[in-house]
Amino acid sequence: MGPRRSSPGEIFVAFLGLGLTAFGGPVAHVGFFREVIVVRRGWLDDRDFTDLVALAQFLPGPASSQVGIAIGATRAGLAGALAAWVGFTAPSAILMALFALVITRVDTGAGWLNGLKLAAVAVVARAVWAMARRLCPDRARASLALVAAVVVIAWPGSGGQMAALLGGALVGWAMLGHDDDDLPGAAPSATIDRRLAVASLAVFAILLAALPLAARLWPTTTVVMVDGFFRAGALIFGGGHVILPMLEAVVVPSGWVDRDVFLAGYGAAQAIPGPLLSFSAYLGMTIIGVAGAALALGAAFLPSFLLVLGVLPFWEMLRRRRAARTAMRGVNAAVVGLLLAALYDPVWIGAVSTPLYVALVLAAVGALALWRMPPWLVVGLCAAAGEIIG
């Protein structure tokens, strides 16, 4: 780590630049972070940076945002964590909220919107394949992913998702242990007081338990929305694309957001820099305007804040517990199943209705996977092709 701490202003400026330029999803974001934080600024060395990435992969939530929050916390405590999150998230959140204003004023059957939905099919298909190769490298985990997909398809909604994740954790804990786990070096020190860490974990647990009860007692749109987005942010394992089934289960069955509008916004989110979870600002804006965008965004990211601040001081101890690591293997395999189920419903069902659309999806998958085109370019080409077809 660098010889001195950083001011929150320095951290904000660094992450604002990343929020404006970091395209390509969580894995690409980590590459951008390393270039700026390790190579250019020297705030962390490679070992410390890698360990913070491991922390983000271990916790539920959007991985790249959590890496940013953890970096900010190690450099300037709570203020640094907040500065990193605001800088990295604000550009994409503003763009998605503005897009929500646009989409409410156009015909949901417009050709370019259909193109955005087809782009979402290609992006999710590629994510399923990439995550399966990384998180399900053996028969046991691949089987667990398929079982999770069956559970979620047969039991739609958040109940099936929770059952699949819990079952994955139990199976991982019982069956997926290995004795040859390698651990990185000592974790970087954090400027988070342990009392604040314990308080953060307590608030996380209280909200996770109390918000569903509050939504039952006071079923207003605001309370139910905050509950749904908080739970979604608390249960995103394995990568940002997992927000798709989580948030779809919150906003589409309730009738708040039309499925076509949902998928079009998700497709558009692939074309902008920054965290994919900024998609929550688009949904909140669609539901109840600017206040909804702020509430949805805050509720979706709050679990990440609480978990990173709560776990960071104890990370060195926690990561050496074999039971925690093996349970996460099972959860990550189940997450692949969740995303596979989402590829079928709502993504494929909601977007692909003609053989010509199948052809366009295949072309988009090839552009992403074989030709390595950036997602923003593929999204733009799909929108243009959708308009021409339409």
JOJO-V419172 format. One record per residue. RES is the residue in one letter. PHI is phi in degrees with one decimal (999 if undefined). NEAR is the number of other C-alpha atoms within 8 Angstrom. Layout:
res:phi:near
RES:PHI:NEAR
RES:PHI:NEAR
This chain:
res:phi:near
M:999:8
G:-60.3:8
P:-73.0:4
R:-135.5:4
R:-79.5:7
S:-111.9:9
S:-81.5:9
P:-55.9:12
G:-63.8:7
E:-61.4:8
I:-65.1:13
F:-60.1:13
V:-62.3:9
A:-62.2:11
F:-81.5:14
L:-64.3:15
G:-59.7:10
L:-67.4:13
G:-64.3:16
L:-90.3:11
T:-127.5:8
A:-83.5:11
F:-90.2:11
G:104.0:12
G:93.7:11
P:-56.7:12
V:-64.6:8
A:-65.2:10
H:-57.8:13
V:-61.3:11
G:-64.2:8
F:-61.1:10
F:-58.3:11
R:-60.8:10
E:-60.1:9
V:-81.0:10
I:-82.0:11
V:-89.4:14
V:-78.1:8
R:-78.7:7
R:-97.4:7
G:66.0:10
W:-73.7:9
L:-135.9:10
D:-91.1:10
D:-62.7:7
R:-66.1:8
D:-64.7:11
F:-61.6:11
T:-61.4:8
D:-68.7:12
L:-68.4:13
V:-62.8:11
A:-62.4:8
L:-59.5:11
A:-64.4:15
Q:-69.9:10
F:-72.9:8
L:-85.1:9
P:-68.9:14
G:122.8:16
P:-69.8:17
A:-61.9:14
S:-65.6:12
S:-63.1:11
Q:-69.7:13
V:-61.2:13
G:-61.9:14
I:-60.9:15
A:-65.9:13
I:-62.8:12
G:-60.0:18
A:-67.5:16
T:-70.6:13
R:-93.0:13
A:-151.2:14
G:67.5:12
L:-60.3:10
A:-63.1:10
G:-67.4:19
A:-62.3:15
L:-66.2:10
A:-63.2:14
A:-63.4:18
W:-66.4:12
V:-62.2:10
G:-61.4:16
F:-76.0:17
T:-94.1:14
A:-56.3:10
P:-59.0:13
S:-69.8:14
A:-64.2:13
I:-64.9:9
L:-62.5:9
M:-69.4:14
A:-65.2:13
L:-65.9:9
F:-64.2:10
A:-62.1:13
L:-63.8:10
V:-69.0:8
I:-70.1:10
T:-73.1:7
R:-109.1:6
V:-123.3:7
D:-70.7:6
T:-67.7:8
G:-96.2:6
A:-60.6:10
G:-60.7:12
W:-68.4:13
L:-69.3:13
N:-60.4:14
G:-62.9:15
L:-63.8:19
K:-65.9:16
L:-67.1:15
A:-61.9:15
A:-62.1:14
V:-59.1:13
A:-63.6:13
V:-64.1:12
V:-68.2:11
A:-59.8:11
R:-66.3:11
A:-63.5:9
V:-59.7:11
W:-64.1:8
A:-64.8:8
M:-68.6:11
A:-63.5:12
R:-64.5:8
R:-84.9:7
L:-101.5:11
C:-127.1:14
P:-79.6:9
D:-133.5:6
R:-63.6:7
A:-62.5:7
R:-73.5:12
A:-64.8:12
S:-64.5:8
L:-62.3:13
A:-62.9:15
L:-64.8:9
V:-62.3:10
A:-61.8:15
A:-62.8:15
V:-62.0:10
V:-60.7:12
V:-69.7:14
I:-69.1:10
A:-75.2:7
W:-126.6:8
P:-63.6:10
G:98.2:9
S:-68.4:9
G:-62.3:8
G:-64.8:13
Q:-64.6:13
M:-62.2:8
A:-62.2:9
A:-65.7:13
L:-67.6:12
L:-65.4:9
G:-61.9:9
G:-61.8:16
A:-63.0:14
L:-65.7:10
V:-64.7:11
G:-61.4:15
W:-62.5:14
A:-84.7:8
M:-128.5:6
L:-108.7:11
G:-77.7:10
H:-136.5:6
D:-89.7:4
D:-105.4:4
D:-60.4:5
D:-98.3:4
L:-115.3:5
P:-69.5:7
G:-68.6:6
A:-59.2:5
A:-70.0:10
P:-66.9:9
S:-71.9:6
A:-116.6:10
T:-96.3:9
I:-96.9:13
D:-66.2:7
R:-65.3:8
R:-66.8:6
L:-65.1:10
A:-62.0:14
V:-63.4:9
A:-62.2:9
S:-62.8:12
L:-66.1:12
A:-66.0:8
V:-63.1:9
F:-58.1:11
A:-64.9:8
I:-65.0:8
L:-65.2:8
L:-62.6:10
A:-87.7:8
A:-84.5:8
L:-63.6:11
P:-60.5:10
L:-65.7:8
A:-62.9:10
A:-66.3:12
R:-76.2:7
L:-77.6:6
W:-127.6:7
P:-77.7:9
T:-77.6:7
T:-58.3:6
T:-63.2:7
V:-66.1:12
V:-65.1:11
M:-66.4:10
V:-60.5:12
D:-58.9:12
G:-64.2:10
F:-72.5:14
F:-65.3:14
R:-64.1:10
A:-61.8:12
G:-65.1:17
A:-82.1:11
L:-121.6:8
I:-82.7:14
F:-108.6:13
G:90.0:12
G:145.4:10
G:-63.2:14
H:-65.8:9
V:-69.7:13
I:-62.2:12
L:-57.7:10
P:-66.9:10
M:-64.3:12
L:-75.5:12
E:-59.5:12
A:-66.2:11
V:-85.3:13
V:-103.8:11
V:-84.1:12
P:-60.0:8
S:-73.0:7
G:84.1:7
W:-68.5:8
V:-129.6:12
D:-64.6:8
R:-59.2:9
D:-63.4:10
V:-65.0:10
F:-59.7:12
L:-68.3:14
A:-63.2:13
G:-65.1:14
Y:-65.2:13
G:-63.3:14
A:-63.5:10
A:-62.6:11
Q:-72.6:15
A:-95.7:12
I:-120.5:10
P:-75.5:13
G:91.8:17
P:-71.4:15
L:-67.2:11
L:-67.0:11
S:-61.2:14
F:-52.0:12
S:-63.3:13
A:-65.0:16
Y:-61.1:16
L:-66.6:14
G:-62.8:17
M:-63.8:15
T:-64.9:13
I:-79.6:9
I:-139.6:9
G:82.1:9
V:-60.0:9
A:-60.5:9
G:-65.5:14
A:-61.9:17
A:-66.0:10
L:-65.8:10
A:-63.6:15
L:-62.9:14
G:-63.7:8
A:-65.9:13
A:-70.4:15
F:-93.0:12
L:-57.8:10
P:-57.3:13
S:-62.3:13
F:-58.5:10
L:-63.7:12
L:-71.3:12
V:-63.8:13
L:-63.6:15
G:-76.5:15
V:-94.8:10
L:-52.1:12
P:-67.5:13
F:-107.8:8
W:-61.4:10
E:-57.4:9
M:-73.0:7
L:-67.5:8
R:-68.3:9
R:-89.3:7
R:-86.8:8
R:-61.3:8
A:-62.1:8
A:-66.4:10
R:-68.4:10
T:-70.7:14
A:-61.8:16
M:-67.1:12
R:-60.4:12
G:-67.2:17
V:-62.0:15
N:-63.7:12
A:-65.6:16
A:-64.0:16
V:-61.5:14
V:-60.1:16
G:-63.5:15
L:-60.2:16
L:-70.8:15
L:-63.5:11
A:-63.7:12
A:-67.8:11
L:-60.5:12
Y:-77.4:9
D:-139.9:10
P:-101.7:10
V:-67.3:13
W:-68.2:10
I:-59.5:9
G:-80.4:11
A:-125.3:12
V:-100.4:9
S:-125.5:7
T:-138.8:6
P:-58.4:6
L:-64.5:6
Y:-67.1:10
V:-59.1:10
A:-61.9:8
L:-66.8:10
V:-63.0:12
L:-61.3:9
A:-63.3:8
A:-67.6:12
V:-61.7:13
G:-62.1:9
A:-62.8:11
L:-75.1:15
A:-86.2:9
L:-96.6:7
W:-94.8:7
R:55.3:7
M:-69.4:9
P:-66.1:8
P:-55.8:11
W:-62.1:11
L:-71.3:9
V:-63.3:13
V:-61.9:15
G:-62.9:10
L:-66.7:8
C:-65.5:15
A:-61.8:15
A:-65.3:10
A:-64.9:10
G:-62.1:14
E:-65.9:13
I:-65.8:7
I:-62.6:6
G:-62.1:7
